[in-house]
């Protein structure tokens, strides 16, 4: 009995291994520091996770950087990023959430003591709020509520305006905002306040194209690799490298939640 | 036809107004980010009727938002690209309500849910002209052998499979692409959805996707309330009453007119409101 179980397991492993034997799995990504960037060691936080999970699963993965527009328009590629950005135009055979990011309100304490009062759409009215161009989703709803955002194509510009008091609040991905503040105002990090938004957790996932050969088996191996590096503590060490002591309390729970939501996402 | 053309123009203009996201891991700044204490109505993305890419979330989204407001329930509509995610929020996280069509719940699940029809949408059959240069008409489709029907998850497909058609699943946008690749022969969808998606993602194929003559069966779009949520039953009752009131006082006509132009109510009408167990 035990022997037959072992045979089945070994057989399954051999079958899975044959999926990408000698092949490189190509993953398209859009540079978004510190999550994914060719200029960061091991491609940044998500890059490190991908490479570690791949090594644990015996897969060779290659990250190829492309403009986001090209990634969205291409409906036959493997995408790295928030699945919501790609799914309107593409069905995937598997989605493997690798990491979680949150959105935060950033403010500059010497000019604006706190951001506790921003709890609803209406409460934004009395503030000068900055955000990155292209990130506003419900534009008409905000406009109807009388909220006008100051939009910029450059992260740095938003945080400089915040520092000068020309903006009260900047809405930005938590880790991205922290990295920009560290780069731009290393002596003043403590002067910037950060309020993490409670319903803002989103996944960064490996979105596997329908035409990826043996996609289901490959996704199962990536999931197993991810499980192994989470269990060994390697995953946590990667997070600590980027978050320091600021890892969101619900991070692991949200990663499990997104793993469940996207587990059977194929159409 | 003129009004329809106007709508297409409006959709294209809106598409141009909505910029692409700057980063694949960027913040998606939605009203729900600032509504931590509100209930979220999780809806399946169904452009142009329910979509974050359309002004005010689309006509159905606006009807739902107004109906919930009148029901004195703080709620915001959040859209998701795949039905599976909406099922998750309803059945696992037990949210107050979700919205969509083509739901496929088990009998036990249905007993915990209250279905309130919001709108009924006319549908047409479509085919891809280059694959069928002589045309395709399945109006009296008792023999569909050799054809592949592109169905949405949860859609009733028995009549197609009984008639011999192979059934291939997908979302409307991916079914259109499958038709273009020759993997699907015909699909059934609301004409406005098809037009919107072709304009948004397959502009060069607009002339090649042809509507068959005659209407197919209408598709009903539901609000599905959860009896397992403390507000579920009461909210369903209030929402149903609000929809009736909105029809009587002209609010539904006003919202529809805003999205599709005056006189376009033929394609979007309120069905008899009833609660289905």
Interface residues (C-beta under 8 A of the other chain):
Chain A: X29 X30 X32 X35 X36 X46 X68 X69 X71 X72 X75 X79 X80 X81 X82 X83 X84 X85 X86 X87 X88 X89 X90 X91 X101 X103 X118 X119 X120 X121 X123 X124 X131 X132 X133 X134 X135 X136 X137 X138 X139 X140 X141 X142 X144 X149 X153 X171 X172 X173 X176 X197 X198 X199 X200 X202 X204 X260 X261 X262 X264 X265 X267
Chain B: X17 X18 X19 X20 X21 X22 X23 X24 X25 X26 X27 X28 X29 X30 X31 X32 X33 X34 X35 X36 X37 X45 X52 X53 X55 X56 X57 X80 X81 X82 X84 X85 X88 X92 X153 X169 X170 X171 X173 X174 X177 X201
